[in-house]
Amino acid sequence: MSIIGTVSTVLSHKQHTEDIFVISPDATVFEAIRIMAEKNVGALLVMREGQLLGIVSERDYTRKVALRGRSSKETLVREITSE
């Protein structure tokens, strides 16, 4: 199953849009984790040019970066995004 859609499709199902945070697929995982910590959320929408590409979560970080000994400062969000 794919999540591809527009931001308006996602937001139409979300009542509090101020609680939604996004990141580029070209950002580092370190930046994603920093934003999640700063905003006190467990996941970010991964978007490019208004197009929803997937979601990156703390679970993705833990399982696909930390447990595999990868560097969060060198791994890009697009490499671990859940679609």
BADRENRO-413938 format. One record per residue: x, y, z of N, C-alpha, C, O in turn; residue in one letter. Coordinates in steps of 0.02 Angstrom, whole numbers, plus 32768, in hexadecimal, padded with zeros to 4 digits. Layout:
XYZXYZXYZXYZA ...
***
This chain:
802A7FC58000800080008000802C803E8000805E80408023M 801A806F7FDA804080AD7FD4801A80E77FF37FDC80E87FF1S 803E8117800F80208151802F8020818D8000800C81C48015I 803481867FC3803C81C07F977FFA81E67F917FC581C97F84I 7FFE82287F9A7FC482537F967FDA829B7F9E801682AA7F9EG 7FAA82C67FA67FBC830C7FB17FB3831D7FFA7F9082FA801FT 7FD28352800F7FCD836780547F85837780667F70836A809EV 7F5F839380377F1A83A480467EF1836580557EC38368807ES 7F01832D80357EDF82EE80437EEC82D8808B7EBE82C480AFT 7F2A82DD80A07F3D82CA80E47F1D82FA81167F0082E48148V 7F22833A81097F09836C81377EBD836A813D7EA2837D8171L 7E9B835581097E528352810D7E3B832081417E0283248158S 7E6582F181547E5482BF81877E7082D181CC7E6682AD81FCH 7E93830881D17EB3831D820F7E91835C82287E8B838D8203K 7E7A835B82667E56839482817E8383CD82967E728407828EQ 7EBD83BD82B17EEB83F082CB7F2983F282A07F5A83D082AFH 7F288419826A7F60841A823B7FA0843782597FD6842B823FT 7F9A845C82907FD7847682AF8000843F82D08039844A82E3E 7FE3840382D6800683CA82F38029839F82BE8043836A82CED 802983B5827F8048838F8248808983B18234808B83ED8227I 80BF838A8232810083A48221811C837C81E78112833F81E2F 8141839E81BB815A837D817E81A68384817981C483AF8199V 81C383598150820B835B81438217834580FB81EF831F80DFI 824C835D80DE825F834A809A827F8305809B82A082F280CBS 827682DE80668298829D806182E482A4805D830882748069P 82FB82DF804B834382EB804583648302808683A1830B8088D 833D830C80BB8359831F80FC837A82E2811C836C82A98109A 83A582EE814C83C382B681708394829C81A5836782C081BDT 839E825E81B88376824181ED83838267822F8355826E8258V 83C0827F823983D082A6827483A182E38279838782F282AEF 839783068241836B8340823F8323832B824E8300834F8273E 830D82F3823482C982DB824282C082CD828C828E82E182AAA 82F082AC82AB82EC829C82F282EE82DC831B82CC82E1834EI 8316830C8306831A834C832A82D6836F832882BF838A835BR 82B5837082EE8274839082E88240836B83138218838A8335I 824183288310821283028339821A8311838381E9831983A7M 8258831683998264832583E0824D836C83F1822E83778424A 825D839B83C5824A83E183D081FE83EA83D281E4841183FAE 81DB83C783A7819283CD83A1816D839B83CD812F839D83D1K 8192836E83ED8175833A84188142830F83F2810B8303840AN 815882F783B7812F82CB838F8157828C837E8194828C8385V 81358257836981578219835A8160820A8311817D81D882FFG 8146823882E5814C822C829D8145826D82778128829E8290A 8160826E823A815B82A7820D8143828F81C98154825881B3L 811C82B981A7810A82AA8162814682B98137816682ED8140L 8156828E8108818D829980DA816D82B38099814582908079V 818082F18086815F8311804D81928333802081C6834B8035M 817F83357FDF81A683597FAD8174837D7F808148835E7F63R 817C83BF7F7B815183E97F50810783DC7F5A80E183D57F2AE 80F283D87F9980AB83CE7FA9809383877FA28058837A7FAEG 80BE835A7F8F80AC83137F8480C182EA7FC180FC82EC7FD5Q 809382C57FDD80A28299801580C5825A7FFB80AA82367FD1L 8101824E8014812882147FFF812781DB8031813081A1801FL 811A81EB8070811981B980A4811D81D980E98110821580F1G 812F81B1811A813581C7815F817781AC817A818B8174816BI 819881D581A281D381BE81C681C481C4821181AB81F78228V 81D3818F823581C2818D827C81FE817B82A782338166828FS 81F4818382E88229816F831782368124830F826F810E8317E 820380FE8301820B80B682F7823880A882BA8263807C82BCR 822D80CE8283825780C6824882A080D4825B82CD80AE8247D 82AB8109828182EF811A8297830D80E182BF834580CB82B2Y 82E880C982F083028095831C8313805582F68349803982FFT 82E6803F82CC82EF7FFF82AA831D8003826D83407FD2825ER 831C803B82498340803F820A83828065820E83AA806481DFK 838E8088824583CC80AD824D83F18095828B842780778285V 83D680A182C683F980918305840B8047830B844580378319A 83DB801B830183E97FD4830984177FB782D484347F8282DEL 841D7FDA829C84497FC38267848D7FE5826884B77FDA823BR 8499800E829A84D9803082A184E68065826D852080768260G 84B18080824F84B980B5821D84BE80F9824084AA8100827AR 84D7812A821D84DD816E823884A081978225848E819C81EAS 848081B68256844681E082498459822082248430823F8203S 84998233822A84B08270820884C3826381C084CC82928199K 84C9822481AD84DA8212816884A181F0814284A381ED8105E 847081D78166843781B58147840281E8813683F18213815FT 83E681E480FA83B2821180E5836D81F580F6836381B980F9L 833F8223810282FB820F811382DD81E180DF82BC81B080F0V 82E981EE809F82CC81C4806A82E4817B806E82C2814F8053R 831C816F808F8336812B80948310810180C8831580C380C7E 82EB812180F582C980FC8129827F810A812C825D80F2815AI 8264813180FE821E814580FE81F0810980F681FC80DE80CBT 81BC8106811F818780D48116815580ED80E5813B812580ECS 814680C480B2811680D9807F80D380BA808B80A580C68064E 
***
